[in-house]
Amino acid sequence: MAQARKNTIAPLDSLRAIIRDKRKELNLTQEQLSFLTGYDRTYINRVERGRRNPSFTAILNICMVLRIFPSATMRTVEKEVGFEFISEQQLAIGLIRRKRVARFKR
């Protein structure tokens, strides 16, 4: 039985809002943030608009410049999206299904 998803906001939407809000709080333009991080301004713009998925390294670099802990940022994202682990039952069912699919692909 599938469990209803709690997600009311997408993880990237949460992350981009944190980045944008903190950048504005520090009175930085996208141009300034791009200069300080070494990323192109268009990349920063696309991250903030949800058009690019930032890599783990990019998140670390952006957080360093914005003076926010990446771990705190991820905890905020987890809370906003309603992150939770799948149940033991869902895990077992998924593994069984994967095993069956792999067997038929041979």
N, CA and C atoms as an extended XYZ file, in Angstrom:
318
Properties=species:S:1:pos:R:3:atomname:S:1:resname:S:1:resid:I:1 pbc="F F F"
N         0.840       -1.172        0.000 N   MET     1
C         0.000        0.000        0.000 CA  MET     1
C         0.890        1.241        0.000 C   MET     1
N         0.620        2.148       -0.904 N   ALA     2
C         1.416        3.367       -0.998 CA  ALA     2
C         1.014        4.343        0.097 C   ALA     2
N         2.007        4.994        0.638 N   GLN     3
C         1.771        5.949        1.698 CA  GLN     3
C         1.574        7.330        1.081 C   GLN     3
N         0.641        8.105        1.627 N   ALA     4
C         0.405        9.446        1.116 CA  ALA     4
C         1.630       10.312        1.377 C   ALA     4
N         2.007       11.098        0.390 N   ARG     5
C         3.178       11.958        0.541 CA  ARG     5
C         2.776       13.226        1.270 C   ARG     5
N         3.646       13.676        2.163 N   LYS     6
C         3.402       14.883        2.941 CA  LYS     6
C         3.939       16.126        2.253 C   LYS     6
N         4.739       15.938        1.231 N   ASN     7
C         5.426       17.071        0.612 CA  ASN     7
C         4.436       18.143        0.168 C   ASN     7
N         4.631       19.323        0.703 N   THR     8
C         3.833       20.456        0.272 CA  THR     8
C         4.687       21.418       -0.542 C   THR     8
N         5.993       21.231       -0.463 N   ILE     9
C         6.930       22.076       -1.185 CA  ILE     9
C         8.057       21.188       -1.695 C   ILE     9
N         8.508       21.457       -2.892 N   ALA    10
C         9.596       20.656       -3.466 CA  ALA    10
C        10.915       21.029       -2.801 C   ALA    10
N        11.803       20.053       -2.617 N   PRO    11
C        13.090       20.347       -1.965 CA  PRO    11
C        13.869       21.482       -2.626 C   PRO    11
N        13.897       21.507       -3.950 N   LEU    12
C        14.640       22.577       -4.624 CA  LEU    12
C        13.991       23.940       -4.419 C   LEU    12
N        12.661       23.968       -4.314 N   ASP    13
C        11.983       25.236       -4.041 CA  ASP    13
C        12.379       25.764       -2.670 C   ASP    13
N        12.467       24.873       -1.715 N   SER    14
C        12.878       25.259       -0.376 CA  SER    14
C        14.316       25.766       -0.380 C   SER    14
N        15.212       25.028       -1.031 N   LEU    15
C        16.618       25.403       -1.082 CA  LEU    15
C        16.810       26.737       -1.786 C   LEU    15
N        16.142       26.919       -2.913 N   ARG    16
C        16.324       28.169       -3.662 CA  ARG    16
C        15.820       29.366       -2.878 C   ARG    16
N        14.738       29.180       -2.114 N   ALA    17
C        14.210       30.273       -1.300 CA  ALA    17
C        15.189       30.649       -0.189 C   ALA    17
N        15.811       29.643        0.414 N   ILE    18
C        16.803       29.908        1.463 CA  ILE    18
C        17.966       30.704        0.892 C   ILE    18
N        18.465       30.288       -0.259 N   ILE    19
C        19.598       30.969       -0.886 CA  ILE    19
C        19.225       32.398       -1.248 C   ILE    19
N        18.088       32.570       -1.901 N   ARG    20
C        17.649       33.909       -2.327 CA  ARG    20
C        17.431       34.826       -1.117 C   ARG    20
N        16.731       34.314       -0.106 N   ASP    21
C        16.425       35.138        1.065 CA  ASP    21
C        17.687       35.556        1.810 C   ASP    21
N        18.618       34.635        1.980 N   LYS    22
C        19.864       34.960        2.684 CA  LYS    22
C        20.703       35.933        1.867 C   LYS    22
N        20.734       35.752        0.555 N   ARG    23
C        21.474       36.681       -0.302 CA  ARG    23
C        20.914       38.093       -0.157 C   ARG    23
N        19.594       38.195       -0.174 N   LYS    24
C        18.962       39.513       -0.032 CA  LYS    24
C        19.180       40.087        1.358 C   LYS    24
N        19.145       39.230        2.364 N   GLU    25
C        19.389       39.669        3.746 CA  GLU    25
C        20.784       40.285        3.889 C   GLU    25
N        21.743       39.742        3.161 N   LEU    26
C        23.112       40.261        3.192 CA  LEU    26
C        23.323       41.407        2.199 C   LEU    26
N        22.241       41.824        1.537 N   ASN    27
C        22.291       42.904        0.542 CA  ASN    27
C        23.287       42.617       -0.575 C   ASN    27
N        23.298       41.364       -1.015 N   LEU    28
C        24.152       40.974       -2.136 CA  LEU    28
C        23.299       40.844       -3.391 C   LEU    28
N        23.842       41.283       -4.506 N   THR    29
C        23.181       41.037       -5.781 CA  THR    29
C        23.591       39.649       -6.261 C   THR    29
N        22.885       39.148       -7.252 N   GLN    30
C        23.280       37.874       -7.849 CA  GLN    30
C        24.676       38.004       -8.454 C   GLN    30
N        24.975       39.151       -9.005 N   GLU    31
C        26.298       39.405       -9.587 CA  GLU    31
C        27.382       39.298       -8.523 C   GLU    31
N        27.144       39.880       -7.368 N   GLN    32
C        28.122       39.828       -6.280 CA  GLN    32
C        28.289       38.406       -5.752 C   GLN    32
N        27.165       37.709       -5.582 N   LEU    33
C        27.235       36.321       -5.116 CA  LEU    33
C        27.985       35.465       -6.128 C   LEU    33
N        27.749       35.700       -7.393 N   SER    34
C        28.439       34.915       -8.420 CA  SER    34
C        29.945       35.179       -8.382 C   SER    34
N        30.321       36.431       -8.172 N   PHE    35
C        31.742       36.763       -8.092 CA  PHE    35
C        32.395       36.083       -6.889 C   PHE    35
N        31.722       36.141       -5.744 N   LEU    36
C        32.279       35.571       -4.515 CA  LEU    36
C        32.351       34.044       -4.534 C   LEU    36
N        31.426       33.406       -5.243 N   THR    37
C        31.417       31.941       -5.305 CA  THR    37
C        32.208       31.398       -6.484 C   THR    37
N        32.422       32.234       -7.483 N   GLY    38
C        33.122       31.773       -8.673 CA  GLY    38
C        32.206       31.164       -9.713 C   GLY    38
N        30.902       31.252       -9.489 N   TYR    39
C        29.930       30.745      -10.464 CA  TYR    39
C        29.425       31.900      -11.313 C   TYR    39
N        28.974       31.579      -12.506 N   ASP    40
C        28.416       32.584      -13.394 CA  ASP    40
C        27.119       33.143      -12.808 C   ASP    40
N        26.838       34.411      -13.082 N   ARG    41
C        25.607       35.030      -12.587 CA  ARG    41
C        24.367       34.299      -13.072 C   ARG    41
N        24.416       33.830      -14.312 N   THR    42
C        23.248       33.116      -14.840 CA  THR    42
C        23.018       31.800      -14.078 C   THR    42
N        24.108       31.178      -13.603 N   TYR    43
C        23.973       29.953      -12.810 CA  TYR    43
C        23.273       30.258      -11.490 C   TYR    43
N        23.704       31.327      -10.818 N   ILE    44
C        23.075       31.733       -9.553 CA  ILE    44
C        21.600       32.044       -9.799 C   ILE    44
N        21.316       32.750      -10.870 N   ASN    45
C        19.936       33.092      -11.212 CA  ASN    45
C        19.103       31.836      -11.426 C   ASN    45
N        19.655       30.880      -12.143 N   ARG    46
C        18.914       29.642      -12.419 CA  ARG    46
C        18.719       28.799      -11.161 C   ARG    46
N        19.705       28.805      -10.271 N   VAL    47
C        19.555       28.096       -8.998 CA  VAL    47
C        18.413       28.730       -8.206 C   VAL    47
N        18.402       30.052       -8.122 N   GLU    48
C        17.366       30.753       -7.366 CA  GLU    48
C        15.977       30.598       -7.976 C   GLU    48
N        15.909       30.407       -9.278 N   ARG    49
C        14.613       30.223       -9.931 CA  ARG    49
C        14.207       28.762      -10.040 C   ARG    49
N        15.077       27.861       -9.574 N   GLY    50
C        14.751       26.443       -9.627 CA  GLY    50
C        14.960       25.816      -10.987 C   GLY    50
N        15.733       26.471      -11.829 N   ARG    51
C        16.000       25.952      -13.177 CA  ARG    51
C        17.258       25.091      -13.231 C   ARG    51
N        18.070       25.136      -12.165 N   ARG    52
C        19.289       24.332      -12.080 CA  ARG    52
C        19.306       23.603      -10.746 C   ARG    52
N        19.775       22.376      -10.772 N   ASN    53
C        19.994       21.619       -9.543 CA  ASN    53
C        21.440       21.834       -9.134 C   ASN    53
N        21.670       22.563       -8.045 N   PRO    54
C        23.058       22.788       -7.656 CA  PRO    54
C        23.702       21.506       -7.153 C   PRO    54
N        24.962       21.325       -7.480 N   SER    55
C        25.697       20.166       -6.990 CA  SER    55
C        25.957       20.347       -5.497 C   SER    55
N        26.394       19.269       -4.870 N   PHE    56
C        26.727       19.334       -3.453 CA  PHE    56
C        27.829       20.363       -3.227 C   PHE    56
N        28.825       20.365       -4.104 N   THR    57
C        29.928       21.327       -4.005 CA  THR    57
C        29.423       22.757       -4.147 C   THR    57
N        28.514       22.983       -5.078 N   ALA    58
C        27.959       24.326       -5.274 CA  ALA    58
C        27.189       24.770       -4.036 C   ALA    58
N        26.421       23.862       -3.440 N   ILE    59
C        25.684       24.204       -2.220 CA  ILE    59
C        26.663       24.600       -1.116 C   ILE    59
N        27.731       23.827       -0.962 N   LEU    60
C        28.732       24.152        0.060 CA  LEU    60
C        29.359       25.525       -0.192 C   LEU    60
N        29.726       25.803       -1.434 N   ASN    61
C        30.341       27.094       -1.767 CA  ASN    61
C        29.384       28.254       -1.537 C   ASN    61
N        28.162       28.096       -1.954 N   ILE    62
C        27.169       29.162       -1.784 CA  ILE    62
C        26.899       29.396       -0.296 C   ILE    62
N        26.753       28.318        0.461 N   CYS    63
C        26.518       28.447        1.909 CA  CYS    63
C        27.698       29.128        2.597 C   CYS    63
N        28.914       28.824        2.163 N   MET    64
C        30.100       29.429        2.757 CA  MET    64
C        30.059       30.951        2.577 C   MET    64
N        29.736       31.401        1.370 N   VAL    65
C        29.681       32.836        1.090 CA  VAL    65
C        28.521       33.495        1.834 C   VAL    65
N        27.381       32.796        1.908 N   LEU    66
C        26.211       33.364        2.586 CA  LEU    66
C        26.281       33.221        4.102 C   LEU    66
N        27.345       32.565        4.581 N   ARG    67
C        27.579       32.382        6.013 CA  ARG    67
C        26.431       31.638        6.692 C   ARG    67
N        26.024       30.545        6.051 N   ILE    68
C        25.027       29.649        6.643 CA  ILE    68
C        25.591       28.228        6.608 C   ILE    68
N        25.273       27.472        7.624 N   PHE    69
C        25.749       26.094        7.677 CA  PHE    69
C        24.944       25.235        6.703 C   PHE    69
N        25.635       24.463        5.858 N   PRO    70
C        24.917       23.566        4.939 CA  PRO    70
C        24.010       22.600        5.702 C   PRO    70
N        24.462       22.123        6.856 N   SER    71
C        23.656       21.179        7.639 CA  SER    71
C        22.360       21.833        8.116 C   SER    71
N        22.434       23.081        8.554 N   ALA    72
C        21.229       23.791        8.992 CA  ALA    72
C        20.294       24.028        7.806 C   ALA    72
N        20.896       24.322        6.663 N   THR    73
C        20.109       24.532        5.443 CA  THR    73
C        19.355       23.252        5.081 C   THR    73
N        20.050       22.115        5.140 N   MET    74
C        19.403       20.839        4.800 CA  MET    74
C        18.320       20.478        5.829 C   MET    74
N        18.557       20.786        7.108 N   ARG    75
C        17.527       20.524        8.124 CA  ARG    75
C        16.270       21.347        7.848 C   ARG    75
N        16.466       22.586        7.427 N   THR    76
C        15.322       23.431        7.078 CA  THR    76
C        14.566       22.844        5.896 C   THR    76
N        15.310       22.404        4.883 N   VAL    77
C        14.680       21.780        3.713 CA  VAL    77
C        13.912       20.528        4.143 C   VAL    77
N        14.531       19.698        4.990 N   GLU    78
C        13.876       18.476        5.477 CA  GLU    78
C        12.551       18.796        6.153 C   GLU    78
N        12.534       19.812        6.996 N   LYS    79
C        11.302       20.185        7.706 CA  LYS    79
C        10.237       20.697        6.744 C   LYS    79
N        10.650       21.545        5.806 N   GLU    80
C         9.700       22.154        4.886 CA  GLU    80
C         9.068       21.153        3.925 C   GLU    80
N         9.823       20.132        3.523 N   VAL    81
C         9.280       19.161        2.569 CA  VAL    81
C         8.637       17.957        3.258 C   VAL    81
N         8.764       17.883        4.594 N   GLY    82
C         8.177       16.759        5.309 CA  GLY    82
C         8.940       15.471        5.078 C   GLY    82
N        10.262       15.559        5.063 N   PHE    83
C        11.111       14.392        4.813 CA  PHE    83
C        10.904       13.334        5.876 C   PHE    83
N        10.788       12.106        5.427 N   GLU    84
C        10.756       10.971        6.352 CA  GLU    84
C        11.264        9.735        5.631 C   GLU    84
N        11.818        8.819        6.412 N   PHE    85
C        12.326        7.579        5.837 CA  PHE    85
C        11.171        6.692        5.403 C   PHE    85
N        11.425        5.827        4.405 N   ILE    86
C        10.400        4.868        4.036 CA  ILE    86
C        10.350        3.796        5.116 C   ILE    86
N         9.213        3.144        5.225 N   SER    87
C         9.036        2.131        6.260 CA  SER    87
C         9.812        0.863        5.906 C   SER    87
N         9.994        0.013        6.898 N   GLU    88
C        10.658       -1.282        6.670 CA  GLU    88
C         9.883       -2.088        5.632 C   GLU    88
N         8.558       -2.027        5.703 N   GLN    89
C         7.714       -2.773        4.766 CA  GLN    89
C         7.917       -2.254        3.339 C   GLN    89
N         7.934       -0.930        3.159 N   GLN    90
C         8.144       -0.359        1.830 CA  GLN    90
C         9.523       -0.728        1.292 C   GLN    90
N        10.503       -0.742        2.171 N   LEU    91
C        11.851       -1.123        1.777 CA  LEU    91
C        11.889       -2.570        1.305 C   LEU    91
N        11.277       -3.454        2.054 N   ALA    92
C        11.258       -4.873        1.699 CA  ALA    92
C        10.531       -5.093        0.376 C   ALA    92
N         9.401       -4.447        0.207 N   ILE    93
C         8.630       -4.589       -1.038 CA  ILE    93
C         9.446       -4.082       -2.225 C   ILE    93
N        10.114       -2.948       -2.048 N   GLY    94
C        10.933       -2.389       -3.120 CA  GLY    94
C        12.075       -3.306       -3.507 C   GLY    94
N        12.714       -3.906       -2.519 N   LEU    95
C        13.821       -4.814       -2.806 CA  LEU    95
C        13.343       -6.077       -3.507 C   LEU    95
N        12.198       -6.588       -3.097 N   ILE    96
C        11.630       -7.786       -3.733 CA  ILE    96
C        11.287       -7.470       -5.184 C   ILE    96
N        10.640       -6.341       -5.422 N   ARG    97
C        10.275       -5.964       -6.796 CA  ARG    97
C        11.513       -5.781       -7.658 C   ARG    97
N        12.520       -5.154       -7.114 N   ARG    98
C        13.755       -4.930       -7.872 CA  ARG    98
C        14.404       -6.255       -8.236 C   ARG    98
N        14.377       -7.193       -7.312 N   LYS    99
C        14.968       -8.508       -7.552 CA  LYS    99
C        14.216       -9.225       -8.671 C   LYS    99
N        12.881       -9.124       -8.653 N   ARG   100
C        12.061       -9.753       -9.705 CA  ARG   100
C        12.333       -9.132      -11.068 C   ARG   100
N        12.413       -7.831      -11.126 N   VAL   101
C        12.673       -7.138      -12.386 CA  VAL   101
C        14.038       -7.517      -12.920 C   VAL   101
N        15.036       -7.561      -12.053 N   ALA   102
C        16.396       -7.921      -12.465 CA  ALA   102
C        16.437       -9.349      -13.013 C   ALA   102
N        15.668      -10.239      -12.418 N   ARG   103
C        15.645      -11.631      -12.851 CA  ARG   103
C        15.072      -11.746      -14.272 C   ARG   103
N        14.047      -10.925      -14.590 N   PHE   104
C        13.412      -11.023      -15.902 CA  PHE   104
C        14.213      -10.301      -16.986 C   PHE   104
N        15.123       -9.424      -16.620 N   LYS   105
C        15.906       -8.693      -17.616 CA  LYS   105
C        17.032       -9.514      -18.185 C   LYS   105
N        17.354      -10.620      -17.585 N   ARG   106
C        18.483      -11.455      -18.043 CA  ARG   106
C        18.221      -12.090      -19.365 C   ARG   106
